[in-house]
């Protein structure tokens, strides 16, 4: 599992060719790791939800398009968004852009 916070960024960098967005916690395999992260991280300030989701989806869609071009499979992305306040931007626009890109790539949705 990968874990990203909307308004807290870890020191981890992005990887365009791997479809990995910047500053998340990646390849988590233990519940205790997640518990530790939540104990340390203290998000605060605005909730720029669509900006963060866009940055995550953009890299995933680039990777997806490259894999489709070479007839390779890619694991689907399950995006679960938990927020404690009202987003300070419009998430609908980002989700519509991603949906249009998936339609253009003729991706079968499960």
N, C-alpha and C positions, 0 to 999 in steps of 0.2 A: 504494500500500500504506500502511496505517496500522500503527503499531507502538506497543504499550503494554507497559510493564513492570509487574510485580505489585507490587513494593515500591520503585519509584522513580517519581516523578511529575515530569513536565516542567511548565513554566509555562503551557502551553496550556490554555485554558478549554473547557468543554463547550458544546454547542449542542443543546438539546432538539429544536428543529424540524428540525435536520439529522441527528438521531440519532447525534451525536458525543459520546463519553464524554470526561470531563475528563483532562487531563494526559497526552496521548499525542503521538506525532509523526505527523502526517497528510500524506497525499498525497505520499508518498515515491516518486520515480520513478527514482532512481539507486542502484546498489549502493554507490557511494562515500559516499552520504549515510548509508546503514545502517552501513557500516564506521565512519564518524566518530561516529555515535551510540553504537555499542558501545564505542568507544575512550574516550568521555567518561563514560558511565553506569557507575556502580558500585553495583548493587543490594546491599543487605545487610539482615540481620535476618530476621524471620519471613517465611513465604511464605503470605499470606492469599489463596490462589488463587481460591476461590469468591467472595469479596467483590469482587475486581477483575473477575472474569468477569461477575458479576451486574451491576455498574455499566456494563459495556460492552454486555451483551445487553439490559438494561432499556431503554436509550435506542434501540437498534436496533429493538426490538420496538414501541416507541411510534411510531417513524417508519414501520415496516412497516404497523402498523394504520391509520395516517392515510392512507398511500398506497393501501391496499386500499379504504378508505372512498371515495376519490375515483377509483377504478379506474385508478390510475397504477402503473407498474411500479417496482420497486426492485431494485438489484443485490443478489444473495445475499451473505450474510456468510460468509466462510471464516475460521474461527477456528482458528489453530494455536497450541498452547500448549507452550512449552518451559520446563521448570523444572529446577533443579539440586539440588533437595532434595524432601523429602516435604512436601506441602501441610499447612499448619497448620489447615485447616478442611475441611469436607466439600463437595467439588465436585459430587458426585452430586445433591444437593438442587437446586442451581442449574440444572443441566442438565435435570433432570426438570421444573422449573417452566417453563423455556423451551420444552421439548417440548410441555407441556400448552398453553401459550399459542399455539404454532404450530398445534396440533391444533384449538384453539378458532377460530382464524382460517382454518382449512381451507386451509393453505398446502401446496402441492405440494412435497415434498422431492425433490431431485435425487440 
